[in-house]
Amino acid sequence: MATIIYWFRNDLRLNDNPAFTQACKDGDHLLPIYLHQKILEEITPWGFPRVANHRRYFLQESLEDLRGQLKRLGSNLVELSGDPEEIFSLLGKQFQTNILYCEQIQAPEELEQVAALTRLGFDVRLYWQSSMLDPKSLPFDLKQMPKIFTPFRQEIERKGVRYANPLEALISIPPLPAQGIDAIQEQVLPALKNRGVFKGGETAALAHIAQYFERKLPYTYKLTRNQLIGLDYSSKFSVWLAQGNCSARTIAKKLDLYEEQYGANDGTYWLWFELLWRDYFRFLPFRYGKKLYSSKGLSDKPANLFDLEKFRQWSTANTGEKLVDAGMRELSLTGYLSNRMRQIVASYWIYDMRGDWQAGAAWFESQLIDYDVYSNQGNWLYIAGCGTDPRGGRAFNIKKQTEDHDPNGDYQKMWLS
């Protein structure tokens, strides 16, 4: 009787989860695991926690929701703390299995974890499932994909490539191993009581997606997406996509059905456009690998030196530039920041304060509830001029940004009062 270990990574959902669905088909018994990794408990080289509380709150809610769904189908979720090699070695011996299924994450740290498990003798079965488009449907090999986003988009649209259809919801799950999870000493992180604006979990994700389309907000998306105040100016899909509480394919199908019913316009196209940007950042590591994570990125220019005092001013909203300080205060209080403000504060850190872009990227990783390894790295490389954009960086004029996006100072008053 085959026992399969399923390792939930950034795919904390049951709907449209190809890796989990396949594990359910292949196993007589299934052991669902979430691993709180020691590496994420560390302090960064710049002196702050790699994962701060807003992300922890959201993750905790996501895991609670996932556990509830698994229990309703007769299973459960086992949370453990430690390193993947250590934990899965113990589980493999305890349950006499070397079969492990999980999501493929094409980033250096995550790839090395899988390589280490393979060296230990695990049969690790990876499934790519975090993009809207199926890599097999693309009109080019990912290792030779167009370097710049616009040719990437044009080629996909010219060939009529659309999203991969999401899978149907699971109705049954294999039972837990015969000896059960009582034999496992769970190692759960201390519960966190506070929570932010957004609730984690697949249940909340699907409810948010449904109401967004029911209220016909896609129609105004392009007009409102650069606003700074409120919940409806942008889709907020990234909040739940980051932890895999929902899939990009689910959203893309919902958008397709919406256009069939109500028609397409600039707003609905721009939602597709943004989902495509997200895919583009996910596919770049297949072409460039670890270079994307070096201090120079894809460029030849050295990064700015790190200045601790300047970093403290920026990260604690004490730069003296009101729009920037308002943005950094919103980030620290909520764990969220609009895309427009992310670009503004990143540009200010790199070009006005001459800051190290990698320190800025690490701060976003620590603070953002919708931190995503691909999008975070891709966007910081883009602003710093170390990525694929041919314009060599994006230095924003703060005065113009203030005039364009907060002319009456409402955003600044909200966060600095």
Phi, psi and omega in degrees: 000113185284130173253128179248133171269128174251123181259106173287128179244256175259045181220057187277069180203164173253328179285141178046055176236087186304320181296313181292320179300316180293321177299322178294326179287325189270340188257144170282325175229147183228132180245100180280125185236139163239134186247118172276104190277139180299327183297332179277354176268357187281165173269136181291165176299344182263003168097016178227160182298141180294327177231116181267182193294324182300318177294323180295317179302311184295319178298316180301315179295323179296318180290322177297319179293317179297318179299317179299319179294318179296319180297322180295339178257017174084014181241205180194172176240129178257120177259128179228156178241135178149192178271145181306316182299314182294310186292314184288333174297315178296317180294320180300317179291318184294322184252008174052055178213151173235016183262122182226126177253143176194168176289143173276127175238116189269060177228151190306311183298314182290324177293321179293325177300316179293319179299320180294321178293322178296320178296333178280354178103008178282142172269090184269120182252108186265145177227124175278123187208015185259357181259162175287319182266144173280123180308330180290341181270354184287149181278018179205158174284139184299332180288344176238024182298152177307136185292320187258148187299315186300310175299325176302309180297315183298320180293319179294316181289325179296323181274356178069029180288130180240180182295155173281137181296131177291152180283156176292158180293144177290143177245349177207155181225140176303151180293163174295160178307153186305321181284351174074174182272356177297336181283352183261133174275100182292146180230087185261143177292153179305140181294144177251134187267324183285155175215163186260205184290324186253141179262131182281158174118156181296323180301313179293323180298310182293326177294319179295314179300315182300312182291328180298316180282325179297327180273005176058035179290336177303330183298329183255007187303312184295327181288329188252352193297339180263006176290163188245345187238134175109176181261334190265357182292334175227174188286331185063013180301329184301331182302316183267334176296325187299319179269000183073026175292339173213167180253153176296330180293322177298317179293317181298319178294319178299320178295318178299314179295324178297315180294324177297322184277319188246351183093160180261155173208188181300325181293315181291323177297321184291331173296316175301317180303315181290323176296327178290320174303316180300316178297318180304313178295329179287330183273337182305321180299337177292332179269319190250344176057224187293341180303328181295344184250010176271164184296330178270347183060231180263006183259180176254356185270139180288152177289158173296152177288151180275129178241111186299318182295316178295320180298319178298321178298315181292309187289336179258013177063048179230040179277338186091349175266110193300317182295317179296314181296323177297317179296315181291331176287319176301316180300314184290330183273334187239339186077016181219155178203139179297158180300320179299314181290328177300317180293320181295310183289328177293315178299318181297318179297316185283314191260325180272322181260358179056044184269158178288118184297330180292326176294320177296316179298320179293324177296317176298319178301319181292320192265322191285129175290338178256031176301133180222124188302321183287309184291321180296312180296315182298317182289322178291322174299320180298311181293320184283349182078026181248010182250219186266351183292127185286351184277357171073032176115162182231094176269116183271141173277108187296322179298315179293320178298322178294315180296323183282324191242346176213055188297329180265000178075016183296319180295317179297319179296321182301318187259344183253354181284000000 
